[in-house]
């Protein structure tokens, strides 16, 4: 797990820490040298971020579309790995991609 000064990071925060070369970036049990190598290797994969819109398990008919975070100034991708067509809703809003969820009183229903 990646963290910054002990706090877990989402993908956008990880990208920022790598680009800025933040020395507080930690990558699990990797040494500082290996953490730097990991950061360099993963950076190209942190440009477009995609996640399923429906993460339900055990549901026969799930909604299969994805939400894709596209950086400002970048075009919306149409295919993944030059081979697989993408079926995405696109956003340039980090807040839309990582919404703050309200906690429920009393836990899960």
Steps between C-alpha positions, in 0.01 A plus 500: 500500500625847419496772762627850560639554849293199613167609341359269226481651151244476223627488140481879448693566820758235401544663158555840663755360748693325220501802267610732781766252619366518855758330725226400746353252246506146638426184301422218741813322616716612208825679570524867400696401186243238400215740579652747253522230233138401568387863472677545166354176366140574603482866395394434137204297632374788715399724208147368438319343793196276453268323742174307461184701568335188647705302751219280629587133554256215443267707282393335176462817292769750590549834328825442305607858421805660656584845627825633357691796644666691217764765574436855382642548152489127415263341253246238603637153422294278271694173538713334768837349404421579132264203499205520741222756439413706806144553619546792738346807646778758502573763762776746565384550858699330777204567732269306267749212479570494876178628658483555874241250620270579787523259790181332612390504861488148639716343228387305194129430439 
